[in-house]
Amino acid sequence: MKTYMCAPCGFMYVEELGIPEDGIPAGTPWEEVPEHWTCPDCGMTKADFMAIELSELLEA
């Protein structure tokens, strides 16, 4: 499973967790998140997210 981060605000989408409150169940791959979905923290689109490795955050 992968993790994606909203570049403007840092919100994390973790595929293993999904976002059940937004109707995205746990285990939903990023590719299956609807294109019209927006970041719940800042409203940016999927295009503003980037794939990250959690180890990158631990090293920062």
All heavy atoms as TSV, in Angstrom:
chain	resi	resn	atom	element	x	y	z
A	1	MET	N	N	0.839	-1.177	0.000
A	1	MET	CA	C	0.000	0.000	0.000
A	1	MET	C	C	0.886	1.243	0.000
A	1	MET	O	O	1.975	1.234	0.552
A	1	MET	CB	C	-0.908	0.015	1.217
A	1	MET	CG	C	-1.875	-1.154	1.280
A	1	MET	SD	S	-3.538	-0.677	0.807
A	1	MET	CE	C	-3.871	-1.827	-0.484
A	2	LYS	N	N	0.370	2.300	-0.585
A	2	LYS	CA	C	1.159	3.516	-0.751
A	2	LYS	C	C	0.554	4.673	0.042
A	2	LYS	O	O	-0.589	4.611	0.497
A	2	LYS	CB	C	1.224	3.890	-2.228
A	2	LYS	CG	C	1.913	2.836	-3.071
A	2	LYS	CD	C	1.896	3.234	-4.524
A	2	LYS	CE	C	2.484	2.126	-5.387
A	2	LYS	NZ	N	2.298	2.392	-6.799
A	3	THR	N	N	1.322	5.731	0.148
A	3	THR	CA	C	0.896	6.949	0.824
A	3	THR	C	C	1.099	8.117	-0.125
A	3	THR	O	O	2.090	8.186	-0.847
A	3	THR	CB	C	1.719	7.171	2.109
A	3	THR	OG1	O	1.538	6.031	2.968
A	3	THR	CG2	C	1.288	8.423	2.839
A	4	TYR	N	N	0.146	9.035	-0.116
A	4	TYR	CA	C	0.196	10.225	-0.963
A	4	TYR	C	C	0.015	11.441	-0.079
A	4	TYR	O	O	-0.797	11.433	0.850
A	4	TYR	CB	C	-0.907	10.166	-2.029
A	4	TYR	CG	C	-0.692	9.019	-2.983
A	4	TYR	CD1	C	-1.087	7.730	-2.665
A	4	TYR	CD2	C	-0.038	9.223	-4.185
A	4	TYR	CE1	C	-0.845	6.671	-3.521
A	4	TYR	CE2	C	0.197	8.167	-5.054
A	4	TYR	CZ	C	-0.209	6.899	-4.718
A	4	TYR	OH	O	0.029	5.855	-5.566
A	5	MET	N	N	0.794	12.497	-0.376
A	5	MET	CA	C	0.746	13.711	0.434
A	5	MET	C	C	0.310	14.898	-0.405
A	5	MET	O	O	0.793	15.084	-1.527
A	5	MET	CB	C	2.125	13.994	1.035
A	5	MET	CG	C	2.127	15.210	1.944
A	5	MET	SD	S	3.727	15.487	2.734
A	5	MET	CE	C	4.667	16.121	1.365
A	6	CYS	N	N	-0.586	15.691	0.158
A	6	CYS	CA	C	-1.009	16.935	-0.484
A	6	CYS	C	C	0.162	17.913	-0.385
A	6	CYS	O	O	0.596	18.265	0.719
A	6	CYS	CB	C	-2.239	17.485	0.221
A	6	CYS	SG	S	-2.873	19.025	-0.471
A	7	ALA	N	N	0.700	18.321	-1.523
A	7	ALA	CA	C	1.873	19.201	-1.529
A	7	ALA	C	C	1.616	20.525	-0.813
A	7	ALA	O	O	2.464	20.983	-0.049
A	7	ALA	CB	C	2.362	19.427	-2.954
A	8	PRO	N	N	0.452	21.183	-1.023
A	8	PRO	CA	C	0.248	22.471	-0.357
A	8	PRO	C	C	0.098	22.400	1.162
A	8	PRO	O	O	0.618	23.250	1.866
A	8	PRO	CB	C	-1.037	23.010	-0.994
A	8	PRO	CG	C	-1.115	22.335	-2.320
A	8	PRO	CD	C	-0.543	20.964	-2.085
A	9	CYS	N	N	-0.601	21.361	1.688
A	9	CYS	CA	C	-0.891	21.382	3.128
A	9	CYS	C	C	-0.304	20.227	3.919
A	9	CYS	O	O	-0.301	20.262	5.149
A	9	CYS	CB	C	-2.393	21.465	3.364
A	9	CYS	SG	S	-3.289	19.901	3.163
A	10	GLY	N	N	0.154	19.167	3.254
A	10	GLY	CA	C	0.757	18.049	3.967
A	10	GLY	C	C	-0.208	16.956	4.399
A	10	GLY	O	O	0.199	15.989	5.039
A	11	PHE	N	N	-1.494	17.064	4.052
A	11	PHE	CA	C	-2.452	16.004	4.376
A	11	PHE	C	C	-1.989	14.704	3.743
A	11	PHE	O	O	-1.526	14.693	2.610
A	11	PHE	CB	C	-3.859	16.369	3.866
A	11	PHE	CG	C	-4.868	15.276	4.081
A	11	PHE	CD1	C	-5.521	15.163	5.284
A	11	PHE	CD2	C	-5.155	14.363	3.070
A	11	PHE	CE1	C	-6.457	14.145	5.496
A	11	PHE	CE2	C	-6.080	13.355	3.258
A	11	PHE	CZ	C	-6.729	13.243	4.479
A	12	MET	N	N	-2.112	13.599	4.459
A	12	MET	CA	C	-1.674	12.296	3.959
A	12	MET	C	C	-2.869	11.408	3.632
A	12	MET	O	O	-3.778	11.271	4.459
A	12	MET	CB	C	-0.850	11.575	5.015
A	12	MET	CG	C	0.342	12.336	5.452
A	12	MET	SD	S	1.669	12.061	4.325
A	12	MET	CE	C	3.005	12.664	5.300
A	13	TYR	N	N	-2.840	10.819	2.436
A	13	TYR	CA	C	-3.790	9.764	2.089
A	13	TYR	C	C	-3.019	8.454	2.149
A	13	TYR	O	O	-2.085	8.236	1.380
A	13	TYR	CB	C	-4.396	9.942	0.693
A	13	TYR	CG	C	-5.279	8.766	0.334
A	13	TYR	CD1	C	-6.528	8.651	0.907
A	13	TYR	CD2	C	-4.829	7.757	-0.502
A	13	TYR	CE1	C	-7.327	7.554	0.637
A	13	TYR	CE2	C	-5.623	6.655	-0.775
A	13	TYR	CZ	C	-6.876	6.561	-0.201
A	13	TYR	OH	O	-7.660	5.470	-0.461
A	14	VAL	N	N	-3.416	7.586	3.069
A	14	VAL	CA	C	-2.778	6.284	3.247
A	14	VAL	C	C	-3.754	5.238	2.723
A	14	VAL	O	O	-4.861	5.091	3.257
A	14	VAL	CB	C	-2.445	6.027	4.740
A	14	VAL	CG1	C	-1.772	4.681	4.918
A	14	VAL	CG2	C	-1.584	7.152	5.298
A	15	GLU	N	N	-3.351	4.535	1.673
A	15	GLU	CA	C	-4.250	3.564	1.048
A	15	GLU	C	C	-4.783	2.554	2.055
A	15	GLU	O	O	-5.958	2.179	1.985
A	15	GLU	CB	C	-3.544	2.845	-0.103
A	15	GLU	CG	C	-3.271	3.740	-1.291
A	15	GLU	CD	C	-2.565	3.022	-2.422
A	15	GLU	OE1	O	-1.860	2.012	-2.164
A	15	GLU	OE2	O	-2.713	3.464	-3.565
A	16	GLU	N	N	-3.963	2.104	2.979
A	16	GLU	CA	C	-4.392	1.118	3.975
A	16	GLU	C	C	-5.530	1.634	4.841
A	16	GLU	O	O	-6.366	0.865	5.297
A	16	GLU	CB	C	-3.227	0.723	4.881
A	16	GLU	CG	C	-2.171	-0.082	4.186
A	16	GLU	CD	C	-0.974	-0.362	5.082
A	16	GLU	OE1	O	-0.738	0.408	6.044
A	16	GLU	OE2	O	-0.276	-1.337	4.800
A	17	LEU	N	N	-5.571	2.936	5.078
A	17	LEU	CA	C	-6.581	3.526	5.961
A	17	LEU	C	C	-7.785	4.069	5.213
A	17	LEU	O	O	-8.893	4.115	5.756
A	17	LEU	CB	C	-5.957	4.654	6.792
A	17	LEU	CG	C	-4.753	4.274	7.645
A	17	LEU	CD1	C	-4.189	5.518	8.327
A	17	LEU	CD2	C	-5.114	3.199	8.652
A	18	GLY	N	N	-7.586	4.525	3.966
A	18	GLY	CA	C	-8.667	5.180	3.237
A	18	GLY	C	C	-9.123	6.424	3.979
A	18	GLY	O	O	-8.429	6.936	4.871
A	19	ILE	N	N	-10.305	6.894	3.628
A	19	ILE	CA	C	-10.925	8.014	4.352
A	19	ILE	C	C	-12.418	7.686	4.441
A	19	ILE	O	O	-13.233	8.176	3.668
A	19	ILE	CB	C	-10.712	9.363	3.631
A	19	ILE	CG1	C	-9.224	9.585	3.333
A	19	ILE	CG2	C	-11.241	10.525	4.485
A	19	ILE	CD1	C	-8.941	10.813	2.520
A	20	PRO	N	N	-12.770	6.793	5.385
A	20	PRO	CA	C	-14.159	6.335	5.473
A	20	PRO	C	C	-15.187	7.458	5.590
A	20	PRO	O	O	-16.273	7.365	5.016
A	20	PRO	CB	C	-14.161	5.448	6.722
A	20	PRO	CG	C	-12.735	5.006	6.875
A	20	PRO	CD	C	-11.906	6.155	6.348
A	21	GLU	N	N	-14.820	8.540	6.277
A	21	GLU	CA	C	-15.766	9.656	6.430
A	21	GLU	C	C	-16.052	10.365	5.105
A	21	GLU	O	O	-17.029	11.087	4.980
A	21	GLU	CB	C	-15.291	10.651	7.496
A	21	GLU	CG	C	-13.944	11.288	7.220
A	21	GLU	CD	C	-12.744	10.500	7.719
A	21	GLU	OE1	O	-12.845	9.304	8.010
A	21	GLU	OE2	O	-11.671	11.129	7.804
A	22	ASP	N	N	-15.190	10.151	4.101
A	22	ASP	CA	C	-15.407	10.692	2.758
A	22	ASP	C	C	-15.911	9.618	1.796
A	22	ASP	O	O	-15.940	9.824	0.582
A	22	ASP	CB	C	-14.102	11.279	2.195
A	22	ASP	CG	C	-13.813	12.680	2.703
A	22	ASP	OD1	O	-14.628	13.226	3.477
A	22	ASP	OD2	O	-12.765	13.240	2.324
A	23	GLY	N	N	-16.272	8.434	2.342
A	23	GLY	CA	C	-16.779	7.364	1.503
A	23	GLY	C	C	-15.703	6.576	0.783
A	23	GLY	O	O	-15.980	5.866	-0.182
A	24	ILE	N	N	-14.455	6.684	1.230
A	24	ILE	CA	C	-13.342	5.952	0.625
A	24	ILE	C	C	-12.885	4.907	1.641
A	24	ILE	O	O	-12.215	5.231	2.616
A	24	ILE	CB	C	-12.190	6.909	0.251
A	24	ILE	CG1	C	-12.695	8.000	-0.697
A	24	ILE	CG2	C	-11.037	6.133	-0.377
A	24	ILE	CD1	C	-11.709	9.114	-0.943
A	25	PRO	N	N	-13.287	3.644	1.428
A	25	PRO	CA	C	-12.968	2.608	2.419
A	25	PRO	C	C	-11.480	2.287	2.514
A	25	PRO	O	O	-10.717	2.537	1.569
A	25	PRO	CB	C	-13.752	1.387	1.935
A	25	PRO	CG	C	-14.187	1.675	0.551
A	25	PRO	CD	C	-14.066	3.147	0.316
A	26	ALA	N	N	-11.097	1.746	3.663
A	26	ALA	CA	C	-9.715	1.305	3.869
A	26	ALA	C	C	-9.323	0.334	2.762
A	26	ALA	O	O	-10.136	-0.471	2.311
A	26	ALA	CB	C	-9.581	0.641	5.230
A	27	GLY	N	N	-8.085	0.447	2.304
A	27	GLY	CA	C	-7.586	-0.429	1.251
A	27	GLY	C	C	-7.837	0.071	-0.161
A	27	GLY	O	O	-7.470	-0.589	-1.121
A	28	THR	N	N	-8.428	1.253	-0.299
A	28	THR	CA	C	-8.710	1.798	-1.632
A	28	THR	C	C	-7.427	2.336	-2.258
A	28	THR	O	O	-6.809	3.256	-1.719
A	28	THR	CB	C	-9.753	2.934	-1.565
A	28	THR	OG1	O	-10.958	2.417	-0.995
A	28	THR	CG2	C	-10.043	3.508	-2.939
A	29	PRO	N	N	-7.003	1.762	-3.399
A	29	PRO	CA	C	-5.823	2.290	-4.084
A	29	PRO	C	C	-6.060	3.729	-4.562
A	29	PRO	O	O	-7.189	4.113	-4.880
A	29	PRO	CB	C	-5.633	1.356	-5.283
A	29	PRO	CG	C	-6.480	0.175	-5.002
A	29	PRO	CD	C	-7.574	0.622	-4.089
A	30	TRP	N	N	-5.010	4.503	-4.618
A	30	TRP	CA	C	-5.087	5.907	-5.055
A	30	TRP	C	C	-5.787	6.030	-6.403
A	30	TRP	O	O	-6.570	6.946	-6.630
A	30	TRP	CB	C	-3.681	6.493	-5.100
A	30	TRP	CG	C	-3.623	7.933	-5.491
A	30	TRP	CD1	C	-3.072	8.457	-6.621
A	30	TRP	CD2	C	-4.117	9.053	-4.749
A	30	TRP	NE1	N	-3.186	9.820	-6.635
A	30	TRP	CE2	C	-3.833	10.222	-5.485
A	30	TRP	CE3	C	-4.778	9.191	-3.532
A	30	TRP	CZ2	C	-4.182	11.497	-5.049
A	30	TRP	CZ3	C	-5.117	10.471	-3.099
A	30	TRP	CH2	C	-4.820	11.587	-3.858
A	31	GLU	N	N	-5.505	5.087	-7.297
A	31	GLU	CA	C	-6.079	5.133	-8.641
A	31	GLU	C	C	-7.603	5.031	-8.609
A	31	GLU	O	O	-8.267	5.461	-9.547
A	31	GLU	CB	C	-5.504	4.006	-9.501
A	31	GLU	CG	C	-4.014	4.121	-9.760
A	31	GLU	CD	C	-3.148	3.685	-8.569
A	31	GLU	OE1	O	-3.610	2.903	-7.701
A	31	GLU	OE2	O	-1.996	4.155	-8.499
A	32	GLU	N	N	-8.162	4.451	-7.540
A	32	GLU	CA	C	-9.608	4.293	-7.429
A	32	GLU	C	C	-10.286	5.417	-6.655
A	32	GLU	O	O	-11.509	5.443	-6.559
A	32	GLU	CB	C	-9.936	2.938	-6.800
A	32	GLU	CG	C	-9.548	1.774	-7.696
A	32	GLU	CD	C	-9.872	0.430	-7.073
A	32	GLU	OE1	O	-10.671	0.358	-6.118
A	32	GLU	OE2	O	-9.293	-0.563	-7.556
A	33	VAL	N	N	-9.507	6.329	-6.093
A	33	VAL	CA	C	-10.089	7.510	-5.443
A	33	VAL	C	C	-10.690	8.357	-6.561
A	33	VAL	O	O	-10.029	8.626	-7.574
A	33	VAL	CB	C	-9.016	8.306	-4.654
A	33	VAL	CG1	C	-9.582	9.616	-4.134
A	33	VAL	CG2	C	-8.465	7.457	-3.516
A	34	PRO	N	N	-11.954	8.767	-6.433
A	34	PRO	CA	C	-12.598	9.520	-7.513
A	34	PRO	C	C	-11.817	10.772	-7.916
A	34	PRO	O	O	-11.237	11.455	-7.072
A	34	PRO	CB	C	-13.954	9.910	-6.922
A	34	PRO	CG	C	-14.187	8.929	-5.807
A	34	PRO	CD	C	-12.823	8.580	-5.279
A	35	GLU	N	N	-11.792	11.066	-9.203
A	35	GLU	CA	C	-11.066	12.233	-9.720
A	35	GLU	C	C	-11.606	13.547	-9.156
A	35	GLU	O	O	-10.867	14.520	-9.030
A	35	GLU	CB	C	-11.103	12.260	-11.243
A	35	GLU	CG	C	-10.249	11.184	-11.892
A	35	GLU	CD	C	-8.778	11.245	-11.490
A	35	GLU	OE1	O	-8.204	12.343	-11.417
A	35	GLU	OE2	O	-8.208	10.169	-11.233
A	36	HIS	N	N	-12.887	13.583	-8.797
A	36	HIS	CA	C	-13.475	14.822	-8.266
A	36	HIS	C	C	-13.210	15.010	-6.767
A	36	HIS	O	O	-13.530	16.055	-6.206
A	36	HIS	CB	C	-14.987	14.841	-8.533
A	36	HIS	CG	C	-15.725	13.775	-7.779
A	36	HIS	ND1	N	-15.873	12.503	-8.291
A	36	HIS	CD2	C	-16.328	13.778	-6.575
A	36	HIS	CE1	C	-16.551	11.769	-7.421
A	36	HIS	NE2	N	-16.825	12.516	-6.366
A	37	TRP	N	N	-12.583	14.008	-6.129
A	37	TRP	CA	C	-12.273	14.099	-4.704
A	37	TRP	C	C	-11.271	15.221	-4.477
A	37	TRP	O	O	-10.380	15.467	-5.286
A	37	TRP	CB	C	-11.704	12.768	-4.221
A	37	TRP	CG	C	-11.299	12.771	-2.779
A	37	TRP	CD1	C	-12.110	12.578	-1.705
A	37	TRP	CD2	C	-9.995	12.976	-2.256
A	37	TRP	NE1	N	-11.378	12.655	-0.536
A	37	TRP	CE2	C	-10.073	12.896	-0.854
A	37	TRP	CE3	C	-8.749	13.221	-2.829
A	37	TRP	CZ2	C	-8.975	13.050	-0.018
A	37	TRP	CZ3	C	-7.657	13.376	-2.000
A	37	TRP	CH2	C	-7.767	13.295	-0.618
A	38	THR	N	N	-11.411	15.921	-3.358
A	38	THR	CA	C	-10.467	16.983	-3.007
A	38	THR	C	C	-9.936	16.765	-1.589
A	38	THR	O	O	-10.566	16.090	-0.775
A	38	THR	CB	C	-11.121	18.380	-3.098
A	38	THR	OG1	O	-12.265	18.420	-2.236
A	38	THR	CG2	C	-11.541	18.696	-4.526
A	39	CYS	N	N	-8.810	17.352	-1.314
A	39	CYS	CA	C	-8.179	17.247	-0.002
A	39	CYS	C	C	-9.146	17.770	1.064
A	39	CYS	O	O	-9.657	18.886	0.947
A	39	CYS	CB	C	-6.888	18.073	0.015
A	39	CYS	SG	S	-6.089	18.126	1.632
A	40	PRO	N	N	-9.406	16.974	2.112
A	40	PRO	CA	C	-10.340	17.431	3.143
A	40	PRO	C	C	-9.819	18.592	3.981
A	40	PRO	O	O	-10.600	19.294	4.614
A	40	PRO	CB	C	-10.565	16.188	4.004
A	40	PRO	CG	C	-9.444	15.271	3.695
A	40	PRO	CD	C	-8.944	15.620	2.330
A	41	ASP	N	N	-8.512	18.834	3.959
A	41	ASP	CA	C	-7.955	19.930	4.751
A	41	ASP	C	C	-7.892	21.256	3.993
A	41	ASP	O	O	-8.141	22.306	4.568
A	41	ASP	CB	C	-6.558	19.576	5.264
A	41	ASP	CG	C	-6.601	18.580	6.413
A	41	ASP	OD1	O	-7.698	18.281	6.929
A	41	ASP	OD2	O	-5.519	18.101	6.799
A	42	CYS	N	N	-7.531	21.199	2.685
A	42	CYS	CA	C	-7.331	22.472	1.979
A	42	CYS	C	C	-8.117	22.587	0.662
A	42	CYS	O	O	-8.098	23.647	0.044
A	42	CYS	CB	C	-5.849	22.717	1.728
A	42	CYS	SG	S	-5.112	21.637	0.482
A	43	GLY	N	N	-8.761	21.490	0.220
A	43	GLY	CA	C	-9.587	21.564	-0.979
A	43	GLY	C	C	-8.849	21.394	-2.301
A	43	GLY	O	O	-9.452	21.516	-3.356
A	44	MET	N	N	-7.557	21.081	-2.255
A	44	MET	CA	C	-6.807	20.885	-3.501
A	44	MET	C	C	-7.231	19.566	-4.148
A	44	MET	O	O	-7.817	18.710	-3.514
A	44	MET	CB	C	-5.307	20.896	-3.227
A	44	MET	CG	C	-4.804	22.208	-2.632
A	44	MET	SD	S	-5.213	23.691	-3.581
A	44	MET	CE	C	-4.096	23.534	-4.935
A	45	THR	N	N	-6.892	19.404	-5.434
A	45	THR	CA	C	-7.304	18.230	-6.183
A	45	THR	C	C	-6.274	17.103	-6.084
A	45	THR	O	O	-5.169	17.300	-5.586
A	45	THR	CB	C	-7.503	18.582	-7.671
A	45	THR	OG1	O	-6.224	18.935	-8.222
A	45	THR	CG2	C	-8.472	19.734	-7.851
A	46	LYS	N	N	-6.647	15.932	-6.623
A	46	LYS	CA	C	-5.724	14.789	-6.632
A	46	LYS	C	C	-4.421	15.135	-7.341
A	46	LYS	O	O	-3.371	14.611	-6.988
A	46	LYS	CB	C	-6.374	13.597	-7.334
A	46	LYS	CG	C	-7.304	12.796	-6.469
A	46	LYS	CD	C	-7.876	11.603	-7.227
A	46	LYS	CE	C	-6.822	10.590	-7.579
A	46	LYS	NZ	N	-7.373	9.377	-8.212
A	47	ALA	N	N	-4.465	16.022	-8.311
A	47	ALA	CA	C	-3.264	16.403	-9.061
A	47	ALA	C	C	-2.227	17.077	-8.161
A	47	ALA	O	O	-1.047	17.124	-8.500
A	47	ALA	CB	C	-3.636	17.318	-10.216
A	48	ASP	N	N	-2.659	17.586	-7.016
A	48	ASP	CA	C	-1.757	18.271	-6.095
A	48	ASP	C	C	-1.120	17.336	-5.075
A	48	ASP	O	O	-0.401	17.779	-4.187
A	48	ASP	CB	C	-2.505	19.400	-5.377
A	48	ASP	CG	C	-2.946	20.467	-6.345
A	48	ASP	OD1	O	-2.074	21.112	-6.952
A	48	ASP	OD2	O	-4.168	20.648	-6.520
A	49	PHE	N	N	-1.391	16.028	-5.199
A	49	PHE	CA	C	-0.821	15.035	-4.290
A	49	PHE	C	C	0.382	14.384	-4.940
A	49	PHE	O	O	0.444	14.249	-6.158
A	49	PHE	CB	C	-1.859	13.956	-3.959
A	49	PHE	CG	C	-2.838	14.369	-2.889
A	49	PHE	CD1	C	-3.809	15.320	-3.146
A	49	PHE	CD2	C	-2.791	13.789	-1.635
A	49	PHE	CE1	C	-4.720	15.693	-2.170
A	49	PHE	CE2	C	-3.692	14.155	-0.654
A	49	PHE	CZ	C	-4.653	15.112	-0.916
A	50	MET	N	N	1.331	13.970	-4.112
A	50	MET	CA	C	2.498	13.267	-4.630
A	50	MET	C	C	2.709	11.996	-3.819
A	50	MET	O	O	2.442	11.962	-2.615
A	50	MET	CB	C	3.729	14.153	-4.576
A	50	MET	CG	C	4.088	14.671	-3.228
A	50	MET	SD	S	5.441	15.839	-3.367
A	50	MET	CE	C	5.609	16.314	-1.667
A	51	ALA	N	N	3.157	10.943	-4.499
A	51	ALA	CA	C	3.459	9.677	-3.823
A	51	ALA	C	C	4.703	9.869	-2.976
A	51	ALA	O	O	5.662	10.510	-3.399
A	51	ALA	CB	C	3.680	8.581	-4.862
A	52	ILE	N	N	4.656	9.336	-1.762
A	52	ILE	CA	C	5.816	9.432	-0.877
A	52	ILE	C	C	6.061	8.079	-0.217
A	52	ILE	O	O	5.177	7.239	-0.128
A	52	ILE	CB	C	5.642	10.512	0.203
A	52	ILE	CG1	C	4.450	10.191	1.108
A	52	ILE	CG2	C	5.496	11.888	-0.409
A	52	ILE	CD1	C	4.479	10.978	2.392
A	53	GLU	N	N	7.265	7.903	0.242
A	53	GLU	CA	C	7.622	6.755	1.067
A	53	GLU	C	C	7.631	7.246	2.512
A	53	GLU	O	O	8.204	8.293	2.807
A	53	GLU	CB	C	9.015	6.244	0.687
A	53	GLU	CG	C	9.094	5.637	-0.696
A	53	GLU	CD	C	8.337	4.336	-0.810
A	53	GLU	OE1	O	8.236	3.598	0.202
A	53	GLU	OE2	O	7.834	4.046	-1.912
A	54	LEU	N	N	6.977	6.512	3.387
A	54	LEU	CA	C	6.949	6.940	4.779
A	54	LEU	C	C	8.343	7.064	5.374
A	54	LEU	O	O	8.585	7.896	6.214
A	54	LEU	CB	C	6.086	5.990	5.602
A	54	LEU	CG	C	4.589	6.070	5.318
A	54	LEU	CD1	C	3.841	5.066	6.167
A	54	LEU	CD2	C	4.050	7.458	5.540
A	55	SER	N	N	9.285	6.279	4.885
A	55	SER	CA	C	10.667	6.375	5.375
A	55	SER	C	C	11.268	7.741	5.069
A	55	SER	O	O	12.115	8.226	5.786
A	55	SER	CB	C	11.517	5.261	4.775
A	55	SER	OG	O	11.535	5.346	3.373
A	56	GLU	N	N	10.794	8.389	3.979
A	56	GLU	CA	C	11.290	9.741	3.654
A	56	GLU	C	C	10.929	10.717	4.756
A	56	GLU	O	O	11.710	11.600	5.084
A	56	GLU	CB	C	10.673	10.223	2.332
A	56	GLU	CG	C	11.132	9.480	1.108
A	56	GLU	CD	C	10.382	9.910	-0.143
A	56	GLU	OE1	O	9.704	10.964	-0.124
A	56	GLU	OE2	O	10.473	9.190	-1.146
A	57	LEU	N	N	9.758	10.554	5.348
A	57	LEU	CA	C	9.333	11.455	6.417
A	57	LEU	C	C	10.153	11.231	7.683
A	57	LEU	O	O	10.459	12.159	8.398
A	57	LEU	CB	C	7.848	11.254	6.718
A	57	LEU	CG	C	6.894	11.641	5.593
A	57	LEU	CD1	C	5.463	11.317	6.004
A	57	LEU	CD2	C	7.009	13.103	5.264
A	58	LEU	N	N	10.478	9.981	7.950
A	58	LEU	CA	C	11.239	9.665	9.159
A	58	LEU	C	C	12.655	10.204	9.078
A	58	LEU	O	O	13.247	10.551	10.101
A	58	LEU	CB	C	11.256	8.157	9.370
A	58	LEU	CG	C	9.890	7.517	9.604
A	58	LEU	CD1	C	10.024	5.995	9.675
A	58	LEU	CD2	C	9.237	8.055	10.869
A	59	GLU	N	N	13.194	10.306	7.856
A	59	GLU	CA	C	14.547	10.808	7.684
A	59	GLU	C	C	14.627	12.323	7.733
A	59	GLU	O	O	15.663	12.894	8.003
A	59	GLU	CB	C	15.106	10.325	6.337
A	59	GLU	CG	C	15.299	8.828	6.280
A	59	GLU	CD	C	15.646	8.334	4.891
A	59	GLU	OE1	O	15.820	9.166	3.984
A	59	GLU	OE2	O	15.749	7.112	4.710
A	60	ALA	N	N	13.512	12.996	7.481
A	60	ALA	CA	C	13.497	14.466	7.414
A	60	ALA	C	C	13.658	15.109	8.781
A	60	ALA	O	O	13.474	14.565	9.794
A	60	ALA	CB	C	12.208	14.944	6.761
